[in-house]
């Protein structure tokens, strides 16, 4: 797991966008039965949630 607490909010938001794009590509790949690693989707969703939690925690602290 990455340590998100050392990155600033702009970097975190960029990571969220990148992970969401990766999840979108994963989902469309699953439609065509090209994806074999089902765990990847779950991992991407959890990473997105972790990133958004860190962004929210920082916005509340300000």
C-alpha contacts under 8 A as a table, 3 or more apart, distances in Angstrom:
res1	aa1	res2	aa2	distance
3	X	6	X	6.48
4	X	7	X	5.63
4	X	12	X	7.33
4	X	51	X	7.05
4	X	54	X	7.26
5	X	8	X	7.88
5	X	54	X	7.21
7	X	11	X	6.17
7	X	12	X	6.60
8	X	11	X	5.49
8	X	12	X	6.36
9	X	12	X	4.97
9	X	13	X	6.12
9	X	55	X	6.26
9	X	58	X	7.95
10	X	13	X	5.17
10	X	14	X	6.24
11	X	14	X	5.08
11	X	15	X	6.19
12	X	15	X	5.01
12	X	16	X	6.21
12	X	51	X	6.34
12	X	55	X	6.99
13	X	16	X	4.98
13	X	17	X	6.29
13	X	51	X	7.82
13	X	55	X	7.69
14	X	17	X	5.10
14	X	18	X	6.20
15	X	18	X	5.00
15	X	19	X	6.04
15	X	51	X	7.71
16	X	19	X	5.15
16	X	20	X	6.04
16	X	48	X	5.75
16	X	51	X	6.45
16	X	52	X	7.33
17	X	20	X	5.13
17	X	21	X	6.20
18	X	21	X	5.14
18	X	22	X	6.22
19	X	22	X	4.94
19	X	23	X	6.10
19	X	44	X	6.34
19	X	47	X	7.64
19	X	48	X	6.45
20	X	23	X	4.99
20	X	24	X	6.15
20	X	44	X	7.77
20	X	48	X	7.21
21	X	24	X	5.01
21	X	25	X	6.24
22	X	25	X	5.13
22	X	26	X	6.07
22	X	44	X	7.68
23	X	26	X	4.89
23	X	27	X	6.10
23	X	41	X	6.33
23	X	44	X	6.23
23	X	45	X	7.44
24	X	27	X	5.17
24	X	28	X	6.32
25	X	28	X	5.28
25	X	29	X	6.05
26	X	29	X	4.99
26	X	30	X	6.16
26	X	35	X	7.14
26	X	41	X	6.74
27	X	30	X	5.03
27	X	31	X	6.49
27	X	41	X	7.64
28	X	31	X	5.12
28	X	32	X	6.82
29	X	32	X	5.37
29	X	33	X	6.39
29	X	34	X	5.32
29	X	35	X	5.63
30	X	33	X	4.85
30	X	34	X	5.79
30	X	35	X	5.03
30	X	36	X	8.00
31	X	34	X	7.60
32	X	35	X	7.84
33	X	36	X	7.58
35	X	38	X	7.01
37	X	40	X	5.76
38	X	41	X	6.00
38	X	42	X	7.41
39	X	42	X	5.29
39	X	43	X	6.23
40	X	43	X	5.06
40	X	44	X	6.12
41	X	44	X	5.14
41	X	45	X	6.26
42	X	45	X	5.20
42	X	46	X	6.25
43	X	46	X	5.18
43	X	47	X	6.11
44	X	47	X	5.10
44	X	48	X	6.18
45	X	48	X	5.15
45	X	49	X	6.27
46	X	49	X	5.01
46	X	50	X	6.16
47	X	50	X	5.03
47	X	51	X	6.17
48	X	51	X	5.14
48	X	52	X	6.13
49	X	52	X	5.15
49	X	53	X	6.02
50	X	53	X	5.10
50	X	54	X	6.31
51	X	54	X	5.19
51	X	55	X	6.29
52	X	55	X	5.03
52	X	56	X	6.06
53	X	56	X	5.11
53	X	57	X	6.03
54	X	57	X	5.06
54	X	58	X	6.27
55	X	58	X	5.28
55	X	59	X	6.25
56	X	59	X	5.07
56	X	60	X	6.22
57	X	60	X	5.32
57	X	61	X	6.29
58	X	61	X	5.01
58	X	62	X	6.45
59	X	62	X	5.43
